[in-house]
Amino acid sequence: MYEGMNEKQQEAVLHTEGPLLILAGAGSGKTRVLTHRTAYLIEEKGVNPYNIMAITFTNKAAGEMRERIDEMVGYGSESIWVSTFHSTCVRILRRFIDHIGFSTNFTIYDADDQKTLMKDICKRLQIDTKIYKERMFLNVISHAKDELIDPITFSLQAQGDYTKQRQATVYQEYQAALRSNNALDFDDLIVKTVELFKTDAEVLDYYNEKFRYIMVDEYQDTNTAQFELIRLLARKYHNLCVVGDDDQSIYKFRGANIHNILNFEKEFPDAAVIKLEQNYRSTSNILNAANGVIRNNVGRKEKVLWTENPVGDKIDFHQFDTAYEEADYIAMDIAKKVRTGKYRYRDCAVLYRTNAQSRLFEERFIVSNIPYKIVGGVNFYARKEIKDLLAYLKTIDNAQDDLAVRRIINVPKRGIGATTLTRVQDFAYEKEISFYTALKMADDIPSLGRSAAKIKPFVTFIQAMRSKLEYFTVSQILQDIIEETGYVRELEAEDTDEAKARIENIDELLTKVVTYEQSEENPTLSGFLEEVALVADIDSLDEDSDYVVLMTLHSAKGLEFPQVYLAGMEDGLFPSYMSIASDNPTEEIEEERRLCYVGITRAKENLAVTCARSRMIRGETQYNRVSRFVKEIPSELLAGTVAPEKKNQEEEQNSRRAEFAKAKSAFRAKPMALQQQSAPSRAFASASTGKITLDYQVGDTVKHMKFGEGVVTQIVEGGRDYEVTVDFQTAGVKKMFAAFAKLKKI
């Protein structure tokens, strides 16, 4: 049974009594230990399979564990509970939830059900959902449930804070509505099981007797509610074995509480701790790089990964001038390695911090004919927010595109119903005109009645935007669309991680537009849409089993690849500005460092780390320093050196000046174009946009909502806007348009 297992793995299998913490480093064979431990309990210790429970996080992981246990144990293995937290709780509640006032035939609400219910509550409480989004409330309630904070406690904690008091009222109404509907949401499955155990001693004792041996996988990802559930289940016999790696705790944003694993011995003073530090996945150099980075975290259990695998190649490090050069290098390197037979496409993975970074790689791979697949995300140009904004641009450029017009007529919501749209479409067919032309003739469609009034503002907006095409750049048009439709404001009001990711994607679309303008002599909206169409034709990719994988670092956990590229390794991107400038930067940066550790340990044979000196984000060029995480890798492990930071910031700016010459020329050309128009045209441009004024000047200290405080070093006038350069204390030098930077003088 123990053939091929190392000493520590065997020790973990044989230790069956009392609390046990198995600190399983990346690639250390933890699943093997869990399955062997289960078999040992049954075959050698004579434990009834009925008395064993194994809990993990995903159905996939539970299925894999079930399969391996069945294979090893054979007869009787079906009696072992191998399931996810939520599945376990459903089984318990279906039997006993009537003890806490629900019926056992309760309904489980999914995300759509929750949103529908929340809409009803907001309407009943007369809450303006344009200001307070349903998803924001649901997000707040979910976090509260993760921490086992009930509506009454939440309300007490909200005293003195108007926004939180409103959230408390919604939380109370939401829970009351769930109860009256005999329904639970997914968070309730855990919370109500804990409530049941704390309320009914007999039910708890029944499950204490049933589950005498409990094993929990990925323990570092548990939240407070899940911890309490496990603590209660193990209360009587204390035969609790948890397996995890605090260095791979990367889901704080989902509610994971790293202190569950860090404080395990405090909760269970008689606990044994076994460290699995031998790695079977990576080369020695890769592991030493990972160790060099993670040892800078203070909040961790001390351990050092090692391997009997070969030393392997050094870590490739490349710093490029721009993000485009970075993407180009990675594409060429993959193509070369496939061409020479060293690797197949499927052996290569490109990992990055945010989904928005995928765009450059997608475009480069399409041009280079490299098959790829995005894991844990959607292809850039297929994302809803990108398709919505492109549909606006298509409608402004060519209103004959009925699909584009129909997509956005209710984005944002304008109260134009399906019946109204059908009547407009019928009118268009009858008159043999486009759908948009029919919208312009809404007053002439008798069947519309008062609905015509809802259509007019949309048509007026599109016509106003079309009239601006002659005077403004594509990026200015797109910025106006975002501002006038309130698209980003709505996402900001949601205040969820998903909404923040969508805003990052919109920023990346702005970057794409500005890049297009800088690269073209005569940039036009039609030209931009044509370029996008050429790179966005991703559906034609032959997605057989051999493709390069593109994914965020969060999505990469649990996977491994012979060749890994860690891209965008710059301070401000990874670690992010939000973590650097947060109220608790030490804790936030440690979470980011764990994410970096996860990324490094995905590589089996070769690891390439890349970054760019300048990167365009939201149409603004940012100068970034090499990530502190790269500097934490011992220099002797790197093939390539980290260039020292230039002491003179002005010298750094001068070295980049040529890069921006074209952009500045295009930027300043707009006012001249305006001056050449007739007086009425010039008056129209002024009335529709207005020349913004600045309340700060060069030398002033200003504050940016994302980058913090900095000093204005340069202001360049550009017609309707200003290009402002600011040297921020934490984020470095940034160039941005004043209208969108929203800088405040301090």
Buried (B, 14 or more C-beta within 10 A) or exposed (E): EEEEBBEBBBBBBEBBEBBBBBBBBBBBBBBBBBBBBBBBBBEEEEBBBBBBBBBBBEEEBBBBBBEBBBEBBEEEBEEBBBBBBBBBBBEBBEEBBBBBEBEEEBEBBEEEBBBEBBEBBBEEEEBEBEEBBBBBBBBBBBBBBBEBBBBEEBBEEBEEEEEBBBBBBBBBBBBEBBBEEBBBBBBBBBBBBBBBBEBBEEBBEBBBEBBBBBBBBBBBBBBBBBBBBBBBBBBBBBBBBBBBBBBBBBBBEEBBBBBBBBEBBEBBEEBBEBBBBBBEBBBBBBBBBBBBBBBBBEBBBEBEBBBEBEEBBBBBBBBBEBBBBBBBBBBEBBBEBBEEEEBBBBBBBBBBBBBBBBBBBBBBBBEBEBBBBBEEBBBBBEBEBBBBBBBBBBBBBBBBBBEBBBBBBBBEEBEBEEEBBEBBBEBBEEEEBBBBBBBBBBEEBEEBEEBBEBBEEBBEBBEBBBBBBEBBBBBBBBBBBBEEBEBBEBBBBBBBEEBBBBBBBBBBBBBBBBBBBBEBEEBBBBBBBEBBEEBBEBEEBEEEEEBBBBBBBBBBBEBBBBBBBBBBBBBBBBBBBEBBBBEEBEBBBBBBBBBBBBBBBBBBBBBBBBBBBBBBBBBBBBBBBBBBBBBBBEEEBBEBEBEEEEEEBEEBBEEBEEBBEBBBEBBBEBEEEBEEBEEEBBEBBEEBBEEEEBEBEEEBBBBBEBBBBBBBBBBBBBBBBBBBBBBBEBBBBBBBBBBBBEBEEE
